[in-house]
Amino acid sequence: MMTRGYPFRFYKICVNGLDMIPQIGYTRWVGYQRTSLKRKKEMNYEGKAITIAGSDSGGGAGIQADLKTFQAFDVFGMSVVTSVTSQNTLGVRSIYDISPDIVGDQIDMIMEDMGTDAAKTGMLSNKNIIELVVDRVKRYKIEKLVVDPVMVAKSGARLLREDAEKALIEKLLPVAFLITPNIFEAEIISRMEIKDIEDAKESAKIIQRNGVKLILLKGGHLPGERAIDILFDGGKYTYYESERIDTKNTHGTGCTFSAAITAELSKGVGIHDAVKVAKDYITRAIRNAPGNIGKGYGPLYHNIRPLEISAFEEAAEDFDGWFSKNKVVFESELLAEKHFLSDPKNSVSIGVGSGLFASRLGIEYGVEPSKEMAKLAEKRGIKVKIGTAEEVPFEDERFDTVLLSTILSYVDDPQRAVREAYRILKPNGHIVVSFLAREGSYAMMYDLAYLRGKHDPETAPEYPYPIKFIKETHWRSTDEVSNLLKKAGFVDLKYVQTLTKHPRYTNNEIEEPIEGYERGDYIVIQGKKL
């Protein structure tokens, strides 16, 4: 059994031709890591999305706004131009519709080569273009189609002829995953007047009968101090609120909002989180709209970093399968953690996925920041409370042992998290911290190889961590974690090192380093509260 602690030494490591040299020191090493992650983010898009819409020569709406939004969301944007408009912030001078054959060719060329993860429609100005788009959506089985039914101008003028409106309602809406009508468009589709929230809910219910899966009815034109959008899935309503912003710079708002949702869907984000992120994005894009572009209704500010939804929250439903695929890795970690758990019955596991770990260790209590993860934990008999490691929802001196399983690599304030663990521990109780060590080969390999797109199956586990789980994570060194524990008042620190037989892991024992190999991947530290 290995119980020696730190410090560990840095070695020159070569992963697919990338060298790390010990002389650079920890601070510069972290700087290199962050630079490589940033470079990776710039080089690899998180999704692909198509906008099928009109061109706005003024750059504030249409495909121009959509592509700017896709770029802000780190999504590769592709465009299918349906109409060319001559316009600026003061108005539209002329419109020229593209031939349906050319529209079809644009879609074909994209789908035959690049494909897409999601698509959205904007201005589809005539019946023939609408029918062609419907044909291509069916032909290429585009499931995540967001339809922004551009039917009414801000002035209230109808933009579509009657036959085009009919085609949109009867043919395009049934193939849509989500439609995003404003109040005026919802009135046309549902054929009812909308004066308040209750009317909007009834309108969404009527629209849903057209075969639409999801309706997001935008409430910007409804009365009230807050702007409230309503998502209806056929069974329940979800409300998304935001402040009302007094500005005339709102050109392209509908395009940008639907593009933001499409971008998130292209990444595999669920609909509720996609709308939440898009709502936050459009609110800030309006709030920060430039005041020096154009003399009329100006454009939004698209160069905003979108809100990031926890990868753990959005991937909870896949966590079980992922856990199983990585079971050799996790069982080795669990074995090391179990070594320090003297009384699992009076222990609490804190952190994302804690319930899945706790149930395998005999722990009965958990704290989860993710509601979806909490549901998984509850199914395994864990008594879970929603909270974070920095704000633990338990009273003082409640437990004999607190397990922080890898959570210190994700929290904003790790020192506060450790103090919270100290607070809820009884005197002579123990903290157990498990983490991927900053100096460990596992973390280093992914930082330098997998995240740079050079994953080598010969030197990596068969089922690595999903990128979203480790992207931009702060891997903490053994020294760093040890110092956090000491500052919080923990004493008598003990260490276990595991997964040292990288890359062929075993779960038979808590492993000692093989000869000539002094780094470990998972480090588990135990500390005592006096």
C-alpha positions in Angstrom: 0.0 0.0 0.0 1.4 3.3 -1.0 0.9 6.1 1.6 3.7 8.4 0.8 2.6 11.9 -0.2 4.0 14.7 -2.1 5.8 16.5 -3.7 5.8 14.7 -7.0 8.5 15.6 -9.6 7.9 17.0 -13.1 9.3 15.0 -15.9 9.8 15.7 -19.6 6.9 14.0 -21.3 6.3 13.6 -25.0 2.7 13.1 -26.1 2.3 12.9 -29.9 5.4 15.2 -30.3 4.4 17.7 -27.6 7.2 18.1 -25.0 6.7 19.3 -21.4 10.0 20.3 -19.6 10.3 20.4 -15.8 12.2 23.7 -15.8 9.2 25.7 -16.9 7.6 25.5 -13.5 4.0 25.1 -12.4 2.8 28.7 -13.2 4.1 28.7 -16.7 2.8 25.1 -17.2 -0.7 26.2 -16.3 -0.3 29.2 -18.7 0.6 26.8 -21.4 -2.3 24.6 -20.6 -4.8 27.5 -20.8 -3.3 28.7 -24.1 -3.6 25.2 -25.6 -7.2 25.0 -24.5 -8.0 28.4 -26.0 -6.3 27.4 -29.2 -8.3 24.2 -29.3 -11.6 26.1 -28.8 -10.7 28.4 -31.7 -9.8 25.5 -34.0 -12.7 23.1 -33.3 -16.4 24.0 -33.5 -18.9 22.5 -31.1 -21.6 22.0 -33.7 -22.7 22.7 -37.3 -25.9 24.7 -38.2 -27.6 25.9 -41.3 -29.6 29.1 -41.7 -32.1 29.1 -44.5 -33.2 32.7 -44.8 -33.0 36.0 -46.6 -30.0 38.2 -46.9 -29.9 41.6 -45.2 -27.6 44.0 -46.9 -27.5 46.1 -43.7 -26.1 43.1 -41.8 -28.4 43.3 -38.8 -30.9 40.5 -39.6 -31.4 37.5 -41.8 -28.5 35.2 -42.6 -26.0 37.8 -41.6 -27.3 38.0 -38.0 -27.7 34.2 -37.9 -24.0 33.6 -39.0 -22.8 36.1 -36.4 -24.8 34.3 -33.7 -23.5 30.9 -34.8 -19.9 32.2 -34.6 -20.5 33.6 -31.1 -21.7 30.2 -30.0 -18.7 28.4 -31.5 -20.8 26.7 -34.1 -19.8 26.4 -37.8 -22.5 28.3 -39.7 -23.7 27.5 -43.2 -26.2 29.5 -45.2 -28.9 29.0 -47.8 -30.0 32.3 -49.3 -33.7 32.4 -50.1 -34.1 36.1 -50.9 -31.8 39.1 -51.4 -33.0 42.3 -49.8 -31.8 45.9 -50.2 -32.2 47.4 -46.7 -30.6 49.3 -43.9 -31.7 50.5 -40.4 -34.3 52.8 -42.0 -36.2 50.3 -44.1 -36.4 47.9 -47.1 -36.1 49.2 -50.6 -36.3 46.0 -52.7 -36.6 42.2 -52.4 -35.5 39.6 -55.0 -36.5 36.0 -54.4 -33.9 33.3 -55.3 -35.1 30.6 -57.7 -36.4 27.5 -55.7 -34.0 25.3 -57.8 -31.0 27.4 -56.6 -32.3 27.2 -53.0 -32.5 23.4 -53.4 -29.0 23.2 -54.8 -27.6 25.1 -51.9 -29.2 22.7 -49.4 -28.0 19.7 -51.4 -24.4 20.9 -51.6 -24.3 21.4 -47.8 -26.0 18.1 -46.9 -24.1 16.0 -49.5 -20.7 17.1 -48.0 -20.8 18.7 -44.6 -24.2 17.7 -43.2 -25.6 19.6 -40.2 -26.5 19.1 -36.5 -29.4 21.6 -36.7 -31.1 24.1 -39.0 -33.3 27.1 -38.9 -35.5 28.9 -41.3 -36.1 32.6 -41.5 -37.6 34.5 -44.4 -39.2 32.0 -46.9 -41.0 34.5 -49.1 -43.2 32.3 -51.3 -45.0 29.0 -51.5 -42.6 27.3 -53.9 -39.5 28.0 -51.6 -41.4 26.7 -48.6 -42.4 23.5 -50.3 -38.9 22.9 -51.5 -37.5 23.4 -48.0 -40.0 21.0 -46.6 -38.9 18.5 -49.3 -35.2 18.8 -48.4 -35.9 18.6 -44.6 -37.7 15.3 -45.2 -35.1 14.0 -47.7 -32.2 14.6 -45.4 -34.1 13.8 -42.2 -33.2 17.1 -40.5 -34.7 16.5 -37.1 -33.6 19.7 -35.3 -35.3 22.3 -37.4 -36.2 25.6 -35.8 -38.7 27.6 -37.7 -38.8 31.4 -37.2 -42.1 32.1 -39.0 -41.3 35.4 -40.6 -44.9 36.5 -41.4 -45.3 40.0 -40.0 -43.1 43.1 -40.0 -42.6 45.2 -36.9 -45.0 47.7 -38.4 -47.7 45.0 -38.4 -47.6 44.6 -42.2 -48.1 41.0 -43.6 -45.0 39.8 -45.3 -46.4 36.6 -46.9 -49.1 36.1 -49.5 -52.0 34.0 -48.5 -50.9 30.9 -50.3 -47.4 31.1 -48.7 -49.0 31.5 -45.3 -51.0 28.4 -45.9 -48.0 26.4 -47.1 -46.0 27.5 -44.0 -48.7 26.5 -41.6 -49.8 23.3 -43.2 -46.5 22.0 -44.6 -43.5 23.6 -42.8 -44.7 23.6 -39.2 -45.4 19.8 -39.1 -41.7 19.1 -39.9 -40.4 21.6 -37.4 -38.9 20.6 -34.1 -39.5 24.1 -32.7 -41.3 27.2 -33.9 -40.6 30.7 -32.5 -43.6 33.0 -33.4 -44.0 36.4 -31.9 -47.5 37.5 -30.8 -48.6 38.7 -34.2 -47.5 35.6 -35.9 -49.1 33.4 -33.3 -52.3 35.2 -33.8 -52.2 34.4 -37.5 -51.4 30.7 -37.1 -53.9 30.1 -34.2 -56.5 32.5 -35.6 -57.1 34.1 -32.2 -56.4 37.4 -30.6 -53.7 37.4 -27.9 -54.0 40.0 -25.2 -52.3 38.4 -22.2 -50.4 35.4 -20.9 -53.5 33.2 -20.7 -54.3 34.0 -24.4 -50.8 33.2 -25.3 -51.0 29.8 -23.6 -54.2 29.0 -25.4 -52.7 30.1 -28.7 -49.7 27.8 -28.2 -52.1 24.9 -27.5 -53.9 25.6 -30.8 -50.7 25.9 -32.8 -49.5 22.6 -31.4 -52.4 20.8 -33.1 -50.8 21.6 -36.4 -48.3 18.8 -35.6 -45.5 21.1 -34.2 -43.5 19.4 -31.5 -42.6 22.5 -29.5 -43.8 26.1 -29.5 -41.8 29.0 -28.1 -44.2 31.9 -28.1 -42.3 35.1 -27.7 -44.0 37.6 -25.4 -42.0 40.7 -26.1 -45.2 42.5 -27.3 -47.3 41.4 -24.4 -48.1 44.0 -21.6 -46.2 43.7 -18.3 -43.0 44.8 -16.7 -41.1 41.7 -17.7 -40.7 40.1 -21.2 -42.0 36.5 -20.8 -41.6 33.8 -23.4 -43.6 30.6 -23.1 -42.4 27.2 -24.2 -45.2 24.6 -24.7 -44.4 20.9 -25.3 -47.9 19.6 -25.6 -48.1 18.9 -21.9 -46.7 21.7 -19.8 -45.7 25.3 -20.1 -42.2 26.7 -19.2 -41.7 30.4 -18.7 -38.6 32.4 -19.5 -38.5 35.9 -18.2 -36.2 38.8 -18.8 -36.0 42.6 -18.3 -37.6 44.9 -20.8 -35.0 47.1 -22.3 -36.0 50.6 -23.6 -34.1 50.8 -26.9 -34.8 51.2 -30.6 -31.8 49.0 -31.5 -33.8 45.7 -32.0 -33.3 45.0 -35.7 -32.7 41.3 -36.1 -33.9 40.3 -32.6 -36.1 37.4 -33.9 -33.4 36.1 -36.2 -30.8 36.2 -33.5 -32.9 34.6 -30.9 -33.9 31.6 -33.1 -30.3 31.3 -34.3 -29.0 31.1 -30.7 -31.5 28.3 -29.9 -30.4 26.5 -33.1 -26.8 26.9 -32.2 -27.3 25.3 -28.8 -29.4 22.5 -30.2 -26.6 21.7 -32.7 -24.3 21.1 -29.7 -26.7 18.5 -28.3 -28.0 20.7 -25.6 -31.6 20.0 -24.4 -34.4 22.3 -25.4 -34.9 23.9 -22.0 -31.3 24.8 -21.6 -31.1 25.9 -25.2 -33.9 28.4 -24.7 -32.4 29.5 -21.3 -29.0 30.3 -22.9 -30.6 31.9 -26.0 -32.8 34.1 -23.8 -29.8 35.3 -21.8 -27.8 35.9 -25.0 -30.5 37.9 -26.7 -31.1 40.0 -23.6 -27.5 41.0 -23.4 -27.2 41.5 -27.2 -30.0 44.0 -27.0 -28.7 45.7 -23.8 -25.3 46.2 -25.4 -26.5 47.1 -28.8 -24.3 49.7 -30.5 -25.8 53.2 -30.7 -23.6 54.5 -33.6 -24.7 52.2 -36.4 -27.4 53.5 -38.7 -30.0 56.2 -38.2 -33.0 54.0 -37.6 -33.6 50.7 -35.9 -30.1 49.6 -35.2 -28.5 46.1 -35.0 -27.8 44.1 -31.9 -24.3 43.4 -30.4 -23.6 39.8 -31.4 -20.0 39.5 -30.1 -21.1 38.2 -26.7 -19.9 35.0 -24.9 -23.0 32.8 -24.3 -24.0 31.6 -20.9 -22.5 28.1 -20.3 -24.9 25.4 -19.0 -23.2 22.8 -16.8 -22.1 19.8 -19.0 -23.1 17.6 -16.0 -26.6 18.9 -16.1 -27.2 18.5 -19.8 -25.4 15.1 -19.9 -27.0 13.5 -16.9 -29.1 11.1 -18.9 -26.0 9.7 -20.5 -24.0 9.5 -17.3 -24.8 5.9 -16.4 -23.6 4.6 -19.7 -20.5 6.8 -19.6 -19.8 5.6 -16.0 -20.1 2.0 -17.2 -17.8 2.5 -20.1 -15.2 4.0 -17.7 -15.8 1.5 -14.9 -12.2 0.3 -14.7 -11.0 3.9 -14.2 -13.7 4.7 -11.7 -13.5 1.4 -9.8 -9.8 2.0 -9.2 -10.6 5.5 -7.8 -13.5 4.1 -5.7 -11.1 1.4 -4.3 -8.7 4.1 -3.1 -11.5 6.2 -1.7 -13.0 3.3 0.2 -9.6 2.8 1.9 -10.2 6.0 3.8 -13.9 5.6 4.5 -14.1 4.3 8.1 -17.9 4.8 8.5 -19.7 5.1 5.1 -23.1 5.1 6.8 -22.4 8.5 8.4 -20.6 10.0 5.4 -21.7 12.4 2.8 -20.5 12.6 -0.8 -20.4 16.1 -2.3 -20.1 16.9 -6.0 -21.4 16.2 -9.5 -22.3 12.5 -9.9 -21.8 12.0 -6.2 -24.8 9.7 -6.0 -23.3 7.3 -8.5 -20.1 7.1 -6.5 -21.8 7.1 -3.1 -24.0 4.1 -3.9 -20.9 2.1 -4.7 -19.2 3.0 -1.4 -22.1 2.4 0.9 -22.5 6.2 1.5 -26.1 7.2 2.3 -26.0 11.0 1.9 -25.2 13.2 -1.0 -25.1 16.9 -2.2 -25.6 17.6 -5.9 -25.5 20.9 -7.8 -27.3 19.2 -10.7 -31.0 18.4 -10.3 -30.8 15.7 -13.0 -27.8 14.1 -11.3 -29.7 14.2 -8.1 -32.5 12.2 -9.6 -30.1 9.5 -10.6 -28.7 9.4 -7.1 -32.1 9.2 -5.5 -32.9 6.1 -7.6 -29.9 4.4 -5.9 -31.2 5.2 -2.5 -29.0 8.2 -1.7 -30.6 10.9 0.4 -29.7 13.9 -1.8 -29.9 17.6 -1.2 -29.4 20.2 -3.9 -26.5 22.4 -3.2 -22.9 23.1 -4.0 -19.6 22.3 -2.4 -19.2 26.0 -1.6 -22.7 26.1 0.1 -23.4 22.7 1.6 -27.0 22.4 2.8 -26.2 20.5 6.1 -25.8 21.8 9.6 -22.6 22.0 11.6 -20.8 18.9 12.8 -23.2 16.5 11.1 -21.0 13.8 9.6 -18.0 11.6 10.4 -16.6 11.7 6.9 -17.0 14.1 3.9 -16.0 12.9 0.5 -15.1 15.5 -2.2 -14.8 13.4 -5.3 -13.0 15.4 -8.0 -15.2 18.5 -7.3 -12.3 20.7 -6.3 -11.3 20.8 -10.0 -14.6 22.5 -10.9 -15.6 24.9 -8.0 -14.9 28.6 -8.3 -13.7 28.8 -4.7 -12.0 25.6 -3.6 -10.9 27.0 -0.2 -14.5 27.8 0.7 -15.5 24.2 -0.4 -12.9 22.7 2.0 -14.0 25.0 4.8 -17.6 23.9 4.3 -16.5 20.3 4.6 -14.7 21.2 7.8 -17.8 22.9 9.1 -20.1 19.9 8.7 -17.6 17.4 10.1 -17.7 16.2 13.7 -14.6 16.6 15.8 -12.1 13.9 14.9 -14.0 13.4 11.6 -12.2 13.1 8.3 -12.3 14.7 4.9 -11.4 12.5 1.9 -10.5 14.3 -1.3 -10.1 12.5 -4.6 -8.8 14.3 -7.7 -6.9 13.9 -11.0 -3.5 15.3 -10.0 -2.2 18.2 -12.0 1.1 16.4 -12.3 -0.6 13.1 -13.2 -0.1 11.5 -16.6 -3.8 11.0 -17.1 -4.7 14.7 -16.9 -1.5 15.8 -18.7 -2.2 13.4 -21.5 -5.7 14.8 -22.2 -4.5 18.4 -21.8 -1.8 18.0 -24.4 -3.2 15.3 -26.7 -7.0 14.6 -26.5 -8.0 18.3 -26.2 -5.7 19.2 -29.1 -7.4 16.6 -31.3 -4.5 14.1 -31.2 -6.1 11.3 -29.3 -3.9 8.2 -29.5 -5.7 5.0 -28.5 -2.4 3.3 -27.9 -1.7 5.7 -25.0 -5.2 6.5 -23.8 -8.2 4.7 -22.2 -10.7 3.3 -24.6 -13.5 5.5 -23.2 -12.1 8.9 -22.2 -13.9 11.6 -20.4 -16.4 13.5 -22.6 -14.7 16.8 -23.6 -17.4 18.9 -22.0 -16.6 17.4 -18.7 -12.9 18.4 -18.7 -12.8 21.4 -21.0 -11.3 24.4 -19.2 -11.1 22.4 -15.9 -8.5 23.5 -13.4 -6.6 20.4 -12.6 -5.1 20.9 -9.1 -1.7 19.7 -8.0 -1.2 17.5 -5.0 0.6 20.4 -3.3 -2.3 22.7 -4.0 -4.9 20.4 -2.6 -2.7 19.7 0.4 -2.4 23.4 1.2 -6.1 23.9 0.9 -6.7 21.2 3.5 -4.0 22.6 5.8 -5.4 26.2 5.6 -8.8 24.9 6.6 -7.4 23.3 9.7 -7.1 19.7 8.7 -4.1 17.7 10.1 -2.6 14.3 9.8 -2.8 14.2 6.0 -2.5 10.7 4.4 -2.2 9.8 0.7 -3.1 7.0 -1.7 -2.0 7.0 -5.3 -3.8 5.0 -7.9 -3.9 4.3 -11.7 -0.2 4.3 -12.0 -0.1 1.4 -14.5 -1.3 3.7 -17.2 -2.5 3.1 -19.8 -3.7 -0.4 -18.9 -5.7 0.1 -15.8 -6.6 -2.6 -13.2 -9.0 -2.5 -10.3 -7.4 -5.3 -8.3 -5.6 -3.2 -5.8 -4.6 0.2 -4.8 -1.5 0.3 -6.9 2.0 1.4 -6.2 4.1 3.0 -8.9 5.8 0.6 -11.2 9.6 0.8 -11.3 10.8 4.0 -12.8 7.3 5.5 -12.9 6.7 7.9 -10.1 3.6 9.8 -11.2 0.0 8.7 -10.4 -3.2 9.9 -11.9 -5.8 9.8 -9.2 -4.6 11.0 -5.8 -6.8 10.5 -2.7 -6.0 12.5 0.4 -7.4 12.1 3.9 -7.3 14.8 6.5 -8.5 14.9 10.1 -10.5 17.6 11.9 -9.3 18.1 15.5 
